[in-house]
Amino acid sequence: MTEHVPHQRVPNQRAIDLFDRYTHGGMDRRRFLEKLTILAGSSAAALALLPALENNYALAELLPEGDPRIKTETIDVNGTKVYLAHPSSGEKWPAVLVIHENRGLNPHIKDVTRRLAAEGFLAGGADFLSAAGGTPPDEDKAREMIGALDKAATELAARDVVAALRARPDSNGKVGAVGFCWGGGLINRLAVIDPTLDAAVAYYGMQPDAKDVAKIKAPLLLHYAGLDERINAGIPAYEAALKAEGKAFELHMYDGVNHAFNNDTNTARYDKKAADLAWSRTVAFLHKSLG
């Protein structure tokens, strides 16, 4: 008897949580698919859930390459490839480093970089897998490569890109940074180790050690997802340390949404209302801090 494969289904929260564990190193793909099959009730049902759980980069280009409002190029900063985008008119802009999720510099993050350019920034999407040969098309491979990165070397590379953006003749001399997921965690560490950073925006990023918060100089904008228990567990200590040290920060919790709610290539986790609000706050914060 042929097993009927249903049309794409909408994953429930248990399936989304399972996918989150898988994408953040909690299990390999085989084990993930086994658990998803049990959760869904059959292999066919599990396969029907996958398109909604996984990113679909065909949806990535909200602002396509070649849009007349922007110009793009790729530069090299001490071995780190940086996808650079800026407005097509003007001579100097505030600069923003864009740090990718644990999938590397994929089409979605390039699109986010272009969106920032359209908002009036010199935006640089850095590929922190450059030293390992660059971001591969295979997301599982990219996650493995991210997990193998040397933390100190990656932080140094991020500092180098900040310095390079600041030194460019088309920069106004101020540099902020925005990161998502893995990149949000790197943003928080970058704020600790780079006193020259002028602004930092972390989307659902792992928090730094509370003892290091005193080193932060840049104002922070912190976006968190209400259903993201894994990341949210670190908020109380981080927030308490920021308050105790008198740091400038805004913390926004978006109730009822999942980790990666900003990623509009992911049907299951993207939340347009939360994403639009967080984006408007991000753009306003960066203009205020870097203008």
N, C-alpha and C positions, 0 to 999 in steps of 0.2 A: 504493500500500500504506500503510495506517495504521500509524504508529509506536506501539508499545505503551509506555505510560508505567508503569514499575514502582512499587510501593509505596515509601514513604519508606525510604531506605537509610541506613546508618550511615557517616558520612564517615570516610575514613582520615586519617592525620596530615598528608599532603600537602594534602588539601582544607582541613583546619582551618588550616594555616599560610597557605594562599592567602587564605582568608577573613580572617585576621588582618591580612595585608598590605592587603587591600582596605579593611577597616574603619578602618585607621589611616593612610589617605591614600596608600597605595602605588600605587593605580590607580583608575580610575573603574569604574562598575558594568558598562558594556559590556565593557571589557577583562577584568574579573573573570569575567563569564559566559563569555567566549570561552575563557579559560584553564581554567575549571571544566569546560567541555564537552570540551576536549581531554583533561583529566585523567580525567574520568568515562567517556569513550568515545563519548558521544552527547549530544544536547541533552536527550533524555528522561531519561537517567540523571542529567545535571546538575540538571535541574529536580526530580528526586526527592531530590537531596541538600539542596536549599535549605531545606526546612522544619526540618531538623536543625541547619543552620548558622546560621539567623537566629533572633532572639528571638521567642518566642511569648508575648505578654503575657496570653493567657488563663490561663497558668500562674502569673501574678504574685501573685495574692492568697492567700498563705499565711495572712495575717492581714487579713481583709477590712475595708474601710471600714465603720464602724458597729459593730465588735466592742465589746462592753460593757466590756472591760478598758481601753480607751483613749478619748481624745477628740482630735479633730483640728480644725484651722482653717488658713487661709492668711493670713499677715501680709506686710507690705511693709517692707523695710529699705532705705531710700534707693534705691528703684527695683528692688531685687531681691526677687522673690516667694519666700517661704519657706513650705513645707508643714510645719506644726508639729503634732507629736503628743506626747502625754504620758499617763501613767496616769490613769485616771478617778477614782482616790482619792489623797488626799495634797495637800500645799500647795506643797512645794518639792522640786525634783529636780536632780541634776547634768545639765548641758546638753551636747548633742553635735550639732555641725554635720555633716551628711551631704552629701558631694560626689559628684555623679553621674559616670557614664562619659561618653564623647564622644557620647552620644545624648541628653543633656539629662535633665531631671527626668521620667523615664518611669514607667509604672506599677510596674515592678520596684523602682526606687529609692524610690518612695513606700511600697511594701510594706516595704522594708528599714527605712525611717524608722519605720513603725508597729511593726515587730518590736523596734526599740530602745526604743520607748515601753513596750512590754509587759515589757521587761526592767528598767524602773524609771528611764528617762531622759526628759528633756525634749529631744526630738529634732527638729532642723530640717533638712529637705531643701531646700536652696537651688537655685533655678533660675537658673543663671548665663547663661542665654539670655534672661533677662527684658528686658534693654535692647534686644534685637533682636526683641521681640514675644513671647517665651516659647517653650518647647519645642514644636516642631511634631510632628504624628503621623508624618510621613515621616522615617525614620531617616537616609536619605541627606542630606536637607536639614538635619537637626540636626547631622550631622557637618560639613557645609560651614559652618554657622553657628559651630560650636565652633572650627573652623580660622581663622575670621575675627575671633575675639575679641582684644581688646587685652590682652596679658599683664598689664601693670601695673594696668589698670583692673579686671581680674578678681581679681587678688590683693587690691586695695584693697576690692573688694566682699566678698570672703571675710573680711577683717579686720573689716569693718563688721558682718557677721552674727555673728561671734564676740563682738564688743562688745555687740551688741543682745541676744544670748542671755544674756550675763553680767548685764546690767542688768535683766532681767525680774524681776518680783517673785516669780515661781514658779520661779526658778533658785536653786540654792544658792550661786551665785557662782563656780563652777568650770565651765570649758568645755573639752571635748575635741573632736576632729574625726576623722572616718573617711571615706576616699574610695576609689573603685574605678577602676582603669584611668586614664583622663585625670584623674579625681578623685584618684587615688592620687598622681599627679605633683604636683597642686596642693596636696595635703596636705603633701608634702615641702617645697615652696616656702613654704607657710604657716608651717611650723615654723621656717623660716629668718627670715621677715620679721615674725613676730608673737611677741614675747617673752612675751606674756601667756597664750599657749596652755598649757593644763595637761596635755594628752595628745594624741598624734597616732597614728592607725592608718592605714597605707597598704597597700592591696591592689594588688600588682603595678603599682606606680607608678614613673614615671620619676624618677631620682635627681637631687638638686640638685648644683650644682657643689661639688666637694670643698672648695674654698677658702671656701665659705659655711657649712660645717658648724659652725664655731666659734660662729656666731650662734644656733644651736639651743639652746633652754632646756627645751623639753618632752620628757618621756620618749617614746620611739618604740616602736611595735610594727609590724614590717615583714613582710608576707606575700608570698612569691614562689612562682611556679609553675615546676616543674622543666623543663618543655618550652618555656618562654617565653624563647627565646634573645635576642629583640630587647630586652626589658627587662633581662634578667639580665646583659647585657654591662656594665652600669653598676654592678653590685653590688660588685665588689672595691674600686674606688676609694672608694665611699661607705662601705663597712664599715671600710676602713682609716682613713679620716678620722674616723669616729665613735669608733673605738678610740683614735686618737692624741689626740683632743680630750677623751677621758674622758666621753663622752656616755652617758646611760642609754638603752639600746636592747635590744630583742629582735628577732632576725631568724630567721624560720622559712622553710625551703625545703620545699615539698610536691612530692616526687619523682613523676614520671610523670603530672603533670597540666598542663593548658593555662592560658594567660592567660585570665582571666575565669572561673576554676573556681568562683567563688562564685555566678555568675549562674544561678539555677535555672530561668530561662526559656529557656535555651539548651541544647538536648539534646546537642550535640556537645562542648561544652566544660565543662559543669557536672560536678563530681565531688562527690557527696554526702559521702563520707568526709572529704575534704580541707576542704570547705566547713563541715561541722559542727565539725570540730576548730578551724579558724580562727575560726569564730564564737564558740565557747566561750572561746577565748583572748582574743578581742576584748572580749567582755562582761566577763570577769574583770578584764582590764587596765583597762578604763574605770572599773569600780567601784572598783578599788584606787586609781587615779590621781585620781578625781574625788569619791570618797565623803567 
